Amino acid sequence: MEKKLSDMKPGEKGRIIEIDSSIQASIAGMGIRIGEELKVAAEQPIRGPIVIVVKGRETSLGRGLAKSILVECEE
């Protein structure tokens, strides 16, 4: 099932299948690229950032960026 990263809940895992071209360069340095596997570690309250784990490293993404990333979630 495909979901925007912003709609995923803590504990969910998946593989990135699409990233809006306007943000690809700015997040590539964080290891967030098409084909990478990720896990949502936490979501901060009051629509705060989402904490994800990619390649064993935690990073936080704002919800605006997370809405621009499409993930194929594990069932």
N, C-alpha and C positions, 0 to 999 in steps of 0.2 A: 504494500500500500504506500502511495506517495503522500508526503506531508511537507508543509513548510516547516523549517526548523523552529520557527516561532510557535508552532502548534504542538510540538512534542513535549512530553512530560518527563520529569526525572526518572532515570532508569531505562528509558527507551534508547534503542540502538538502531543504526542504519548506515547507509552508504550515500554519500553526496552524489546526486545525479545531475544537478543543474545549479549554476550560480549566475545571477544577473551580471551581465558583462560590465556594468558600471562599477561594481565592487570587487571584481575578481583580483585585480592587481593589489588592492589595498589589504586584502585578507590572505593572499597567497603566502606572505611571510609568516603567518601564524600556522601554516601547515594545512589550511582549509582550502582544499582543491577538489575538483571533480574526481570521483573514484575513491576518495579517502573514507574510511569508516570512522564513525563517531558515536559517542554516547553522551546523552544529556545527564550531567552530574547534578545540577540544581537549577532552580529558577528563583531569582530574587523577588521579594514581594513588591507589590504596587507597580506591576508592569516593569520591573527593573530588568537588568541584563540576565541572559541565560548563560550558565556555566557549562561548557562542553569539554570532553576529553577527546583529543585527536592525537594519534601517535604517542599515547601515553602522557601527554601534557595537557593540563587544564588551561583553558582560556575563556574569557568572558566576551560575549557579543551582545551589543544592544539589540533591542527588539526590531528596530528598523533594518539592521543588517540581516538579522535572522529571518525576516520575512522574504528576503531576496534569495534564500537558499532552499532548494528542493531536495528532499531526502527520501530514498526508498527505504522504508522502515522494515525491520525484521518482524515477522508475524509472531 
